[in-house]
C-alpha cells in the first residue's frame, strides 16, 4: 500500500504545482540573505533580507545557497517548486518506512497524504521547515534501526537548519542512555555539538557571539498576530512574561511525567533510581523496540509544540505526519483518530487564526500528548536485554 500512496501523492503534488498559485512569503528573503553569503559576507548580524535578518543556523544558509544556484538566483520559482515536490515525496517515503517498521495499521496511511496545509508548506511556500522535516524523519528512521551515530548526526544537521529540531533532544538523550549507557550517550552528544561547530566555522570566525545570538536566539519576541495556537488567551496574556514562564514550567512538568511514568519503564526503575544507577555506572542497557523509540521521539516533539508560546503555520511540517501515529499510540478509536485529524487540519488551514481555531490546535496537541501519557502501559511496550545476553520481554 505504501508505494501506491507515494505514487498517488506524487500525482497530487504535480497537480498542486500546476494548478495552485505560488504564494510569496519567505523565499525572496531567503534568496537575498544567501546572496549576501555567496558574495562573501560572514557576519551573521549583517545578513538580512526584505522581511528581516537571518535567524536560522548555518545549514539553512548552505542548503538555500544550493537552491539559489539551481533556480537561477531564486528567479525560477517553478523549478524550485518541483524540487520541493521531490523533497515532499522523499520525506513521505521516510515517514511511510517509519510507520511500516513500527507496525502501524494501514488505515492511518490516508491521513499521511491528505493534508492541504502540508502540501502548501512544501510546494507553495518553499519553507525551510520542509528540509528540516527531512532531517527529522531521516534521524527517526536511523534511530529506530539502532544507527545511533548516524541518527544523531542527521538530527544535528536538522538543528543546523532550524532550532525547532531541539525539541527532540530529550527523546534522543533518553533512548541513547537506555540503549547504550551514559558515557556512549555523552560521546554522541559531543558529536552533535561538533556537527554544529563544523557547520558554523565560517561564521564563528567572523563573529561567534553574533552567530549564536541570531541562529539560536532564545529570547525572540513573538508577534501575536501570527500565532496559530494561543490566540484565544488574548494579546495581553500572550505577551506576558508569566505566560511564557508558565509554558516553560508546563514543558518541564510534562517531560518529567513522561520520564517518570513511561519513558523509563524498560529500565525497570523509577526516575530517581534510574538517575542514581546511571551516575554510578550500574544502569543495565536495554534493547528498545522500534515502536517505543518512535513514540518517545514523537511525544517529545508534541510536548514541545504543545508548550510553545507561538506556533506559525510552517510548524505543521513537523506535526502533520506525527499526529496519526501519536493518536494511534494513545489508544484512540479509528473514528476518533480521523475526527481529531480532521479538526486539526481545519484549524491549521484557518487563516488568519481565530479563537476557535487556536483552541482546536491546542486541544488536538493536548489529546496527542495526554493520550499517550494516559495509555502508557500499552503504548510503551519494549523488549530489553540484560547484560548476560539473555533477552527478557516485558509487555508494559
Helices and strands as residue ranges (DSSP letters): H 2-19, H 27-38, G 44-46, E 48-49, E 52-53, H 58-70, H 77-101, G 106-112, H 116-119, I 120-124, H 129-144, H 148-159, G 163-168, H 169-180, H 182-215, G 224-226, G 231-233, H 235-238, H 241-258, I 259-263, G 265-267, H 271-279, H 290-306, G 313-315, H 316-329, H 334-348, H 355-374, H 376-379, E 382-385, E 391-394
